[in-house]
Amino acid sequence: QVQLVESGGGLVQAGGSLRLSCAASGGTFSSYAMGWFRQNPGKEREFVACISRSGGSTNYAGSVKGRFTISRDNFKNTVYLQMNKMNAEDTAAYYCAASIRYSGGIYYTYEYDYWGQGTQVTVSS
């Protein structure tokens, strides 16, 4: 069983930056494609970014492309989400997820097998 624990959330002013981390345990991290999603109350969980098993391929939602960067360290079993130039629309609970079935380029929640508990990000305007 894979456990995922997010950290790094908090309150940031518009235009600021945050870096989220997601530490994985209980499996072979380098065999999982990883993704970040976000969700607000009453709304569906939406795709933010994903990264392939090796880290060689990344994909982003249009709303964050050019501002957010996903990366991973397979030695530290950790995936990161660097968020820059943040705005109020980035406010949400952020979740990391792992997929054992796909190697990368995965955008839908059903394609992921394991989820973290989430970390709240609030951007003040």
VOMI-494442 format. One line per 3 residues: number of its first residue (from 1); their letters; for each residue z, y, x of N, C-alpha, C, O. Coordinates in nm, 4 decimals, m for minus. Atoms other than C-alpha are relative to their C-alpha. Layout:
# residues N
NUM	a	Z:Y:X:Z:Y:X:Z:Y:X:Z:Y:X; ... .
END
This chain:
# residues 125
1	qvq	0.0000:m0.1188:0.0850:0.0000:0.0000:0.0000:0.0000:0.1240:0.0888:0.0748:0.1331:0.1861; 0.0122:m0.1246:m0.0758:m0.0968:0.3422:0.1288:0.0858:0.1072:m0.0650:0.0821:0.1258:m0.1866; m0.0763:m0.1153:0.0474:0.1413:0.6339:0.0971:m0.0574:0.1271:0.0613:m0.0885:0.1325:0.1803 .
4	lve	0.0526:m0.1290:m0.0433:0.0181:0.9912:0.1183:0.1017:0.1082:m0.0349:0.1496:0.1154:m0.1481; m0.0980:m0.1061:0.0210:0.2499:1.2891:0.1601:m0.0593:0.1328:0.0456:m0.0891:0.1522:0.1635; 0.0535:m0.1323:m0.0303:0.1208:1.6449:0.1405:0.1123:0.0954:0.0404:0.2276:0.0794:0.0004 .
7	sgg	m0.0935:m0.1056:m0.0373:0.2897:1.9446:0.2978:m0.0801:0.1256:0.0330:m0.2020:0.1207:0.0496; 0.0637:m0.1239:m0.0404:0.2164:2.3061:0.3803:m0.0286:0.0977:m0.1114:m0.0754:0.2087:m0.0858; 0.0223:m0.0910:0.1111:0.1927:2.4559:0.0343:0.1005:0.1136:m0.0001:0.1982:0.1122:0.0748 .
10	glv	m0.0910:m0.1129:0.0098:0.3589:2.7809:m0.0609:m0.0662:0.1190:m0.0633:m0.1700:0.1077:m0.1286; 0.0484:m0.1260:0.0557:0.3065:3.1413:m0.1594:m0.0706:0.0796:0.1092:m0.0181:0.0949:0.2196; 0.0773:m0.0779:m0.0965:0.0403:3.3490:0.0153:m0.0653:0.1162:m0.0737:m0.0978:0.1055:m0.1919 .
13	qag	0.0676:m0.1141:0.0603:m0.1113:3.6893:m0.0485:m0.1504:m0.0206:0.0008:m0.2037:m0.0926:0.0852; 0.1460:0.0053:0.0041:m0.4738:3.7253:m0.1437:m0.0570:0.0470:0.1337:m0.0130:0.1472:0.1901; 0.0586:m0.0296:m0.1293:m0.6875:3.7279:0.1679:0.0645:m0.0754:0.1145:0.0136:m0.0750:0.2266 .
16	gsl	m0.0736:0.0719:m0.1032:m0.4368:3.5155:0.3575:m0.0473:m0.1428:0.0182:m0.1477:m0.1853:m0.0390; 0.0369:0.1365:m0.0366:m0.4452:3.1625:0.4942:0.1187:m0.0940:m0.0122:0.2343:m0.0535:0.0006; m0.0969:0.1088:m0.0022:m0.2610:2.8337:0.4592:m0.0683:m0.1229:0.0558:m0.1897:m0.1389:0.0435 .
19	rls	0.0527:0.1292:m0.0415:m0.3029:2.4944:0.6183:0.0837:m0.1096:m0.0645:0.2050:m0.1173:m0.0446; m0.0639:0.1162:0.0601:m0.2215:2.1855:0.4171:m0.0170:m0.1213:0.0903:m0.1186:m0.1365:0.1581; 0.0063:0.1260:m0.0736:m0.1444:1.8531:0.5807:0.0274:m0.1141:m0.0968:0.0981:m0.0981:m0.1963 .
22	caa	m0.0243:0.1205:0.0789:m0.1496:1.5042:0.4362:0.0184:m0.1149:0.0981:m0.0758:m0.1553:0.1663; m0.0314:0.1091:m0.0903:0.0219:1.2280:0.6311:m0.0099:m0.1328:m0.0733:0.0450:m0.1491:m0.1823; 0.0207:0.1312:0.0608:m0.0780:0.8710:0.5568:0.0804:m0.1066:0.0735:0.0996:m0.0995:0.1949 .
25	sgg	m0.0707:0.1140:m0.0590:0.1193:0.5520:0.6139:m0.0288:m0.1240:m0.0825:m0.0692:m0.1153:m0.1984; 0.0143:0.1257:0.0716:0.0974:0.1878:0.5206:m0.1372:m0.0616:0.0025:m0.1607:m0.1614:m0.0657; 0.1333:0.0578:m0.0049:m0.2645:0.1244:0.6043:m0.0712:0.0415:0.1267:m0.0107:0.0989:0.2172 .
28	tfs	0.0815:m0.0378:m0.1145:m0.5461:0.1744:0.8517:m0.0732:0.1291:m0.0339:m0.1776:0.1277:m0.0992; 0.0475:m0.1314:0.0423:m0.6111:0.5454:0.8204:m0.1481:0.0202:0.0295:m0.2200:0.0788:m0.0514; 0.1391:m0.0240:m0.0388:m0.9436:0.5424:1.0022:m0.1004:m0.0759:m0.0869:m0.2210:m0.0544:m0.0743 .
31	sya	0.0898:0.0739:0.0893:m1.0869:0.3059:0.7398:m0.0116:0.0656:m0.1378:m0.0802:0.0135:m0.2258; 0.0037:m0.0694:0.1287:m1.0355:0.5548:0.4547:m0.0783:0.1295:0.0081:m0.0581:0.2091:0.0999; 0.0486:m0.1350:0.0220:m1.2513:0.8407:0.3456:0.1106:0.0775:m0.0698:0.1867:0.0207:m0.1481 .
34	mgw	m0.1093:m0.0806:0.0525:m1.0224:1.1272:0.2511:m0.0540:0.1209:m0.0755:m0.1615:0.1728:m0.0456; 0.0422:m0.1163:0.0767:m1.0417:1.4069:0.0014:0.1178:0.0861:m0.0409:0.2326:0.0417:m0.0406; m0.0965:m0.0918:0.0583:m0.8577:1.7082:m0.1328:m0.0507:0.0409:m0.1388:m0.1690:0.0687:m0.1584 .
37	frq	0.0264:m0.0452:0.1360:m0.8425:1.7968:m0.5014:0.1057:0.1025:m0.0379:0.2082:0.1148:0.0292; m0.1007:m0.0929:0.0494:m0.6611:2.0647:m0.6953:0.0006:m0.0007:m0.1519:m0.0978:m0.0368:m0.2164; m0.0159:0.0061:0.1453:m0.5315:2.0988:m1.0477:0.0985:0.1044:m0.0473:0.2027:0.1271:0.0142 .
40	npg	m0.0889:m0.0909:0.0692:m0.3794:2.3576:m1.2759:0.0416:m0.0631:m0.1323:m0.0293:m0.1489:m0.1849; m0.0488:0.0582:0.1258:m0.1757:2.2776:m1.5878:m0.1039:0.0106:m0.1112:m0.1619:0.1168:m0.1339; 0.0937:0.0020:0.1113:m0.3953:2.1757:m1.8784:m0.1454:m0.0102:0.0394:m0.2334:m0.0098:m0.0468 .
43	ker	0.1375:0.0099:m0.0473:m0.7049:2.1463:m1.6624:m0.0209:m0.1306:0.0746:0.0742:m0.1954:0.1184; 0.0322:0.1218:m0.0720:m0.8846:1.8567:m1.5026:0.0170:0.0221:0.1509:0.0051:0.1335:0.2019; m0.0089:m0.0050:m0.1451:m0.8308:1.7745:m1.1390:m0.1410:0.0194:0.0557:m0.2335:m0.0528:0.0186 .
46	efv	0.1328:m0.0313:m0.0506:m1.1200:1.9221:m0.9443:m0.0107:m0.0240:0.1500:0.0846:m0.0066:0.2260; 0.0327:0.0278:m0.1394:m1.2821:1.8300:m0.6167:0.0032:0.1280:0.0824:m0.0442:0.2329:0.0388; m0.0009:m0.1129:m0.0926:m1.2214:2.0606:m0.3219:m0.0823:m0.0321:0.1241:m0.1737:0.0424:0.1594 .
49	aci	0.0681:0.0361:m0.1233:m1.3390:1.8803:m0.0076:0.0222:m0.1469:0.0287:0.1188:m0.2067:m0.0187; m0.0186:0.1375:m0.0440:m1.3895:1.5372:0.1442:m0.0515:m0.0144:0.1420:m0.1297:0.0668:0.1914; 0.0369:0.0258:m0.1386:m1.4311:1.3909:0.4885:m0.0178:m0.1494:0.0182:0.0571:m0.2294:m0.0378 .
52	srs	0.0296:0.1401:m0.0225:m1.5783:1.0644:0.6079:0.1050:m0.0657:0.0895:0.1917:0.0012:0.1457; m0.0989:0.0768:m0.0759:m1.3842:0.7923:0.7849:0.0125:0.0481:0.1446:0.1225:0.0575:0.1990; m0.0016:m0.0422:m0.1397:m1.4828:0.9121:1.1294:0.0253:0.1490:0.0158:0.0589:0.1962:0.1245 .
55	ggs	m0.0103:m0.1452:m0.0058:m1.4636:1.2803:1.0413:m0.1315:0.0678:0.0296:m0.1373:0.1903:0.0406; 0.1274:m0.0574:m0.0372:m1.8285:1.3273:1.1210:m0.0757:0.0660:m0.1133:m0.1722:0.1387:m0.0895; 0.0679:m0.0562:0.1160:m1.9296:1.4252:0.7687:0.1018:0.0614:m0.0948:0.2038:m0.0001:m0.1258 .
58	tny	m0.0875:m0.0689:0.0936:m1.7682:1.6765:0.5348:m0.0826:0.0574:m0.1151:m0.2017:0.0851:m0.1005; 0.0642:m0.0601:0.1167:m1.8491:1.8111:0.1886:0.1004:0.0904:m0.0700:0.2209:0.0650:m0.0668; m0.0885:m0.0981:0.0620:m1.7105:2.1055:m0.0066:m0.0493:0.0375:m0.1390:m0.1687:0.0324:m0.1685 .
61	ags	0.0361:m0.0626:0.1269:m1.7012:2.2431:m0.3562:m0.0578:0.1376:0.0297:m0.0213:0.2024:0.1278; 0.0646:m0.1280:m0.0233:m1.9139:2.5517:m0.3894:0.0973:0.1163:0.0043:0.0752:0.2140:0.0759; m0.0959:m0.1099:0.0092:m1.6125:2.7676:m0.4712:0.0818:0.0205:0.1271:0.1434:0.1255:0.1452 .
64	vkg	m0.0813:m0.0123:m0.1220:m1.4487:2.6995:m0.1334:m0.0843:m0.0049:0.1265:m0.0331:0.0186:0.2359; 0.0858:0.0148:m0.1177:m1.7451:2.6499:0.0974:m0.0043:0.1301:0.0775:m0.0249:0.2374:0.0209; m0.0029:m0.1185:m0.0851:m1.7266:2.8871:0.3903:0.1384:0.0586:0.0178:0.1602:0.1413:0.1064 .
67	rft	m0.1378:m0.0502:m0.0104:m1.3553:2.9532:0.3338:0.0986:m0.1103:0.0389:0.1957:m0.0851:0.1103; m0.0896:0.1135:m0.0266:m1.1921:2.6085:0.3525:m0.0657:m0.0946:0.0998:m0.1880:m0.1075:0.1046; 0.0487:0.0995:m0.0957:m1.2222:2.3485:0.6276:0.0887:m0.1235:m0.0065:0.2106:m0.1152:0.0081 .
70	isr	m0.0722:0.1267:m0.0024:m1.1246:1.9837:0.6015:m0.0203:m0.0649:0.1361:m0.1293:m0.0593:0.1929; 0.0082:0.0704:m0.1275:m1.0485:1.7875:0.9162:0.0995:m0.1147:m0.0016:0.1846:m0.1229:m0.0902; m0.0913:0.1124:m0.0071:m0.8683:1.4727:1.0190:0.0279:m0.0354:0.1446:m0.0529:m0.0100:0.2339 .
73	dnf	m0.0389:0.0505:m0.1310:m0.6849:1.3275:1.3152:0.0378:m0.1465:m0.0207:0.1451:m0.1775:m0.0725; m0.0227:0.1428:0.0242:m0.7128:0.9501:1.3108:0.1085:m0.0581:0.0908:0.1545:m0.1698:0.0670; m0.1108:0.0450:m0.0843:m0.4526:0.9190:1.5872:0.1339:0.0369:m0.0638:0.2333:m0.0338:m0.0473 .
76	knt	m0.1213:m0.0445:0.0672:m0.1965:1.1119:1.3833:0.0054:m0.0427:m0.1462:0.1022:m0.0133:m0.2163; 0.0060:0.0450:0.1402:m0.3016:0.9545:1.0506:0.0187:0.1157:m0.0974:0.0929:0.1052:m0.1950; m0.0190:m0.1219:0.0780:m0.3312:1.3007:0.9029:m0.1341:0.0660:m0.0296:m0.2238:0.0700:0.0546 .
79	vyl	0.1143:m0.0807:0.0391:m0.5908:1.4988:0.7126:0.0509:0.1403:m0.0317:0.1617:0.1582:m0.0824; m0.0400:m0.1397:0.0146:m0.5834:1.8777:0.6973:m0.0970:0.0741:m0.0926:m0.2124:0.0350:m0.1099; 0.0860:m0.0913:0.0739:m0.7158:2.1496:0.4732:0.0391:0.1417:0.0415:0.1434:0.1932:0.0013 .
82	qmn	m0.0202:m0.1392:m0.0403:m0.7416:2.4917:0.6356:m0.0627:0.0904:m0.1048:m0.1822:0.0808:m0.1329; 0.0467:m0.0869:0.1077:m0.7704:2.7565:0.3656:0.0099:0.1455:0.0450:0.1186:0.1954:0.0743; 0.0068:m0.1394:m0.0435:m0.8816:3.1081:0.4590:m0.0554:0.0871:m0.1123:m0.1161:0.0372:m0.2070 .
85	kmn	0.0521:m0.0963:0.0979:m0.9674:3.4213:0.2607:0.0331:m0.0443:m0.1414:m0.0536:m0.0474:m0.2288; m0.0412:0.0567:0.1276:m0.7714:3.2873:m0.0289:0.0034:0.1058:m0.1093:0.0267:0.2239:m0.0834; m0.0055:m0.0895:0.1147:m0.7864:3.4376:m0.3757:0.0798:m0.0662:m0.1120:0.1193:m0.1823:m0.1012 .
88	aed	m0.0865:0.0479:0.1083:m0.5972:3.3972:m0.7018:m0.0538:m0.1284:m0.0632:0.0232:m0.2108:m0.1126; 0.0602:0.1206:0.0590:m0.8427:3.1318:m0.8223:0.0307:m0.1256:0.0804:0.0056:m0.2364:0.0331; m0.0386:0.1154:m0.0802:m0.7199:2.9058:m0.5419:0.1386:m0.0509:m0.0364:0.1803:m0.1559:0.0126 .
91	taa	m0.1321:0.0441:0.0433:m0.3776:2.8827:m0.7062:m0.0098:m0.1314:m0.0761:m0.0835:m0.1417:m0.1742; 0.0029:0.1326:0.0623:m0.3158:2.5182:m0.7992:0.0954:m0.0919:0.0752:0.1457:m0.0579:0.1823; m0.0613:0.1087:m0.0745:m0.1355:2.2008:m0.7078:m0.1120:m0.0725:0.0741:m0.2145:m0.1068:0.0150 .
94	yyc	0.1023:0.0645:m0.0828:m0.3298:2.0409:m0.4222:0.0425:m0.1424:0.0316:0.1567:m0.1689:0.0690; m0.0251:0.1420:m0.0197:m0.3580:1.6655:m0.3870:m0.0952:m0.0564:0.1045:m0.2143:m0.0250:0.1045; 0.0901:0.0749:m0.0875:m0.4908:1.4513:m0.1066:m0.0173:m0.1403:m0.0564:0.0679:m0.1907:m0.1296 .
97	aas	0.0339:0.1313:0.0522:m0.6522:1.1189:m0.1803:m0.0744:m0.0795:0.1048:m0.1412:m0.0241:0.1921; 0.0647:0.0913:m0.0942:m0.7783:0.8159:0.0081:m0.0864:m0.0993:m0.0749:m0.0483:m0.1496:m0.1806; 0.0897:0.0987:0.0585:m1.0705:0.5904:m0.0698:m0.0240:m0.1121:0.0991:m0.0630:m0.0881:0.2134 .
100	iry	0.0275:0.1151:m0.0856:m1.0981:0.2392:0.0700:m0.1370:m0.0589:m0.0304:m0.1854:m0.1451:0.0429; 0.1259:0.0596:0.0439:m1.4240:0.1673:m0.1131:m0.1213:0.0734:0.0517:m0.2293:0.0150:0.0602; 0.1133:m0.0813:m0.0384:m1.6437:0.4489:0.0118:0.0231:0.0599:0.1387:0.1367:0.0820:0.1806 .
103	sgg	m0.0121:m0.0524:m0.1367:m1.7177:0.5865:0.3562:0.0015:0.1514:0.0053:0.0475:0.2099:0.1033; 0.0004:m0.1449:0.0013:m1.7673:0.9473:0.2540:m0.0852:0.0531:m0.1120:m0.1456:m0.0240:m0.1866; 0.0830:m0.0633:0.1016:m1.9412:1.1962:0.0275:0.0410:m0.0347:m0.1403:m0.0447:m0.0634:m0.2238 .
106	iyy	m0.0520:0.0419:0.1296:m1.7192:1.1213:m0.2714:0.0710:0.1156:m0.0662:0.1578:0.1795:m0.0067; m0.0402:m0.1216:0.0681:m1.6460:1.3849:m0.5305:0.0818:m0.0218:m0.1269:0.1323:0.0743:m0.1849; m0.0615:0.0274:0.1284:m1.4891:1.2120:m0.8292:0.1324:m0.0727:0.0182:0.1491:m0.1537:0.1093 .
109	tye	m0.1337:0.0583:m0.0134:m1.1292:1.1121:m0.8867:m0.0030:m0.1529:m0.0061:0.0763:m0.2188:0.0612; 0.0026:0.1457:0.0145:m1.2246:0.7573:m0.9863:m0.0483:m0.0719:0.1260:m0.0357:m0.1939:0.1366; 0.0472:0.0605:m0.1246:m1.3739:0.6984:m0.6426:0.1113:m0.0132:0.1035:0.0913:m0.0714:0.2101 .
112	ydy	m0.1127:0.0045:m0.0911:m1.0337:0.7344:m0.4796:0.1037:m0.1010:m0.0486:0.1211:m0.1219:m0.1686; m0.0922:0.1082:0.0319:m0.7701:0.4638:m0.4647:0.1468:0.0394:0.0101:0.2312:m0.0173:m0.0593; m0.1395:m0.0394:m0.0211:m0.4533:0.6376:m0.3491:0.0098:0.1523:m0.0047:m0.0813:0.2245:0.0356 .
115	wgq	m0.0223:m0.1437:0.0182:m0.3060:0.9794:m0.4233:0.1381:0.0388:0.0489:0.2334:m0.0387:0.0396; m0.1292:m0.0565:m0.0317:m0.0296:1.1956:m0.2905:0.0629:0.0630:m0.1226:0.0044:0.0627:m0.2309; m0.0739:m0.0595:0.1111:0.2267:1.3719:m0.5066:m0.0369:0.1460:m0.0234:m0.0030:0.2026:m0.1273 .
118	gtq	0.0452:m0.1374:0.0178:0.0769:1.7152:m0.4540:0.0912:0.1021:0.0646:0.2107:0.0787:0.0829; m0.0753:m0.1128:m0.0527:0.1850:2.0436:m0.3027:m0.0540:0.1268:m0.0666:m0.1752:0.1449:m0.0785; 0.0401:m0.1182:0.0754:0.1815:2.3751:m0.4874:m0.0429:0.1127:0.0929:0.0236:0.1431:0.1918 .
121	vtv	0.0501:m0.1170:m0.0704:m0.0238:2.6655:m0.3584:m0.0126:0.1140:m0.1010:m0.0775:0.0993:m0.2045; 0.0072:m0.1159:0.0883:0.0183:3.0077:m0.5171:m0.0482:0.1206:0.0799:0.0093:0.1562:0.1827; 0.0572:m0.1172:m0.0659:m0.1933:3.3070:m0.4207:0.0315:0.1215:m0.0862:m0.0066:0.1270:m0.2031 .
124	ss	m0.0352:m0.1210:0.0742:m0.0582:3.6452:m0.5241:m0.1055:0.1078:0.0261:m0.1514:0.1268:0.1387; 0.1047:m0.1032:m0.0128:m0.3046:3.9248:m0.5915:0.0608:0.1398:0.0071:m0.0122:0.2383:0.0179 .
END
